[in-house]
């Protein structure tokens, strides 16, 4: 199992939500420390240490929540389709 399998949905194909969520999280993880260290974003060390983990947690939580909601709705629709 490769790490790319995590980006595949129920159907076995890559899903837009998973790919964009992963891409956004990776870009945030890399770019924010780079922008703070170069001085493009002015932040105190304390402010950065408080806001950065919260930002990553928000991105991961939002992506996971959206994917879980969509998967639940797809499973529900498939169950209703079978019952009808």
SVG drawing of the C-alpha trace seen along z (x, -y; Angstrom):
<svg xmlns="http://www.w3.org/2000/svg" viewBox="-38 -42 53 46">
<polyline fill="none" stroke="black" stroke-width="0.4" points="0.0,0.0 1.5,-3.3 0.7,-6.7 -1.1,-7.6 -3.8,-5.1 -5.0,-7.5 -6.0,-9.9 -8.4,-7.3 -12.0,-7.2 -14.6,-4.4 -14.5,-3.9 -10.8,-3.4 -10.1,-6.6 -8.4,-9.7 -10.9,-12.2 -10.6,-16.0 -11.3,-16.7 -8.5,-14.4 -6.0,-15.7 -6.8,-19.4 -6.8,-18.9 -3.5,-17.2 -2.0,-19.7 -3.2,-22.6 -1.9,-21.1 1.5,-20.5 1.7,-24.0 0.8,-25.5 3.2,-23.3 6.1,-24.4 5.3,-27.9 4.3,-29.5 7.6,-28.7 9.5,-29.9 7.6,-33.2 8.0,-33.8 11.7,-33.0 12.3,-35.4 10.4,-38.2 7.6,-38.4 5.1,-37.7 5.9,-39.5 5.1,-37.3 6.5,-36.9 7.8,-33.5 5.0,-33.0 2.3,-33.9 3.8,-31.7 4.1,-28.7 0.4,-29.2 -1.1,-29.8 0.9,-27.3 -0.2,-24.1 -3.8,-25.4 -3.7,-26.1 -2.4,-22.7 -5.1,-21.1 -7.8,-23.2 -6.7,-22.1 -6.5,-18.4 -9.8,-18.5 -11.7,-20.3 -10.4,-18.0 -11.1,-14.9 -14.6,-16.1 -15.5,-16.9 -14.3,-13.5 -16.1,-11.7 -19.3,-13.5 -19.1,-12.8 -18.3,-9.1 -21.2,-8.8 -23.6,-10.4 -22.4,-8.1 -22.8,-5.0 -26.3,-6.2 -27.3,-6.8 -26.0,-3.3 -28.0,-1.7 -31.2,-3.6 -30.6,-2.6 -30.4,1.1 -33.5,0.9 -35.6,-0.7"/>
</svg>
